[in-house]
Amino acid sequence: MARTAPWRTVRRPRRTGRRHPVVATLMALPLAALLLVVFDGWETVATQASSVGAMLGR
């Protein structure tokens, strides 16, 4: 049996626009926390934060 309409016409239209920053942050935070724990990055984060603070003059 032949199809009368291509399957692509049934799909939902593609969303345009950007994802809200809070939603993007909530999506990224669990992965960031997992990577910190797995790779023991707490010291690295503290070192980078200290360097940035020194660079900003605090």
C-alpha positions as CSV (number, residue, x, y, z in Angstrom):
1,M,0.0,0.0,0.0
2,A,1.4,3.3,-1.0
3,R,1.6,6.3,1.4
4,T,-0.2,9.3,0.3
5,A,1.6,11.8,2.5
6,P,5.3,11.8,3.4
7,W,6.0,11.2,7.1
8,R,7.8,14.5,7.5
9,T,4.5,16.4,7.2
10,V,3.3,14.8,10.5
11,R,6.2,16.1,12.6
12,R,5.8,19.0,14.9
13,P,7.1,22.3,13.8
14,R,10.6,23.1,14.9
15,R,10.9,25.5,17.8
16,T,12.7,28.7,17.2
17,G,14.3,30.8,19.9
18,R,16.6,30.1,22.8
19,R,16.3,28.1,25.9
20,H,15.9,30.1,29.1
21,P,19.2,30.5,30.9
22,V,17.8,29.0,34.1
23,V,16.8,25.9,32.3
24,A,20.2,25.6,30.6
25,T,21.9,26.0,34.0
26,L,19.7,23.4,35.6
27,M,20.6,21.0,32.8
28,A,24.3,21.6,33.1
29,L,24.7,21.7,36.9
30,P,24.2,17.9,37.6
31,L,26.8,17.0,35.0
32,A,29.3,19.6,36.3
33,A,28.8,18.3,39.8
34,L,29.4,14.7,38.6
35,L,32.6,15.7,36.8
36,L,33.9,17.5,39.9
37,V,33.3,14.4,42.1
38,V,34.6,11.9,39.6
39,F,37.8,13.8,38.6
40,D,38.3,15.3,42.1
41,G,38.3,18.8,40.8
42,W,37.5,20.7,44.0
43,E,41.0,21.9,44.3
44,T,41.1,23.0,40.7
45,V,37.9,25.0,41.1
46,A,39.2,26.7,44.2
47,T,42.5,27.5,42.5
48,Q,40.8,29.0,39.5
49,A,38.4,31.0,41.7
50,S,41.4,32.3,43.6
51,S,43.2,33.3,40.4
52,V,40.1,35.1,39.0
53,G,39.7,36.9,42.3
54,A,43.3,38.0,42.3
55,M,43.0,39.1,38.7
56,L,40.0,41.2,39.6
57,G,41.9,42.7,42.5
58,R,40.0,41.2,45.4
